[in-house]
Amino acid sequence: MIYALPFSIIDTNGVVKKFFKRYCITPEVLSFIDWPEQIHNLKVKLKQGSEDLMYLQQESEVEIWHEVIEEIERFAVDKDPFILSTNLDKILCKYLYEKA
């Protein structure tokens, strides 16, 4: 059985994000919100998922990271979505840790 989330819950997430982006004093902190969404969107694109699964992001900073480019090249050969997801998550954690 599939349960749909009420629109108000989904919309609340967008409202909080807009508020945070508008009033965040330190722009670098925004990467803690944007990078995970960008990694998620990249996974959806590479796995040819539906655009309905993607976050609204204007740009993707993570796609130019050296490690991410290497992982995309590896996925083009191996075609293993589990390894792709795991390695992209590890790369994301590394960058978030360095940023913190």
Buried (B, 14 or more C-beta within 10 A) or exposed (E): EEEEEEEEEEEEEEEEBEEEEEEEEEEEEEBEBBBBBBBBBBBBBBEEBEEEEBBEBEEBEBBEBEBBEEBBEBBEEEEEEEEBBEBBBEBBEEBEEEEE
